[in-house]
Amino acid sequence: MRNRVFVDSNIWLYLFLQDDDEKYKNAEQYFVNNNLNTIFITSYQVINEVSNVLLKKKFTEAETRKSIDCLLKVCALQKFAKEILLTASHVRVKIFVFILG
């Protein structure tokens, strides 16, 4: 079975901006090392955040669109639903109870 991993906006920004060489290499290597056994997931919110930052960093609209297209080729898009939000709430409660003992 393949792992399902959510990829947040920071990881994409490390890849697209390449501001920090070490973070860029780590992010790139993660995708290379895990592409066969992992289904990468992202969300509409991540796409919006990445687009916004890229445009603020002076990416053109075409460059931003190309980056988002790359993101969508690698990731499945998670659509949020009531069940997902309620499950997340239950997980947070379990973690809270576990931490407090």
Secondary structure, 3 states (H helix, E strand, C coil): CCEEEECCHHHHHHHHHCCCHHHHHHHHHHHHHHCCCEEEEEEHHHHHHHHHHHHHCCCCHHHHHHHHHHHHHHEEEECCCHHHHHHHHHHHHHHHHHHHC
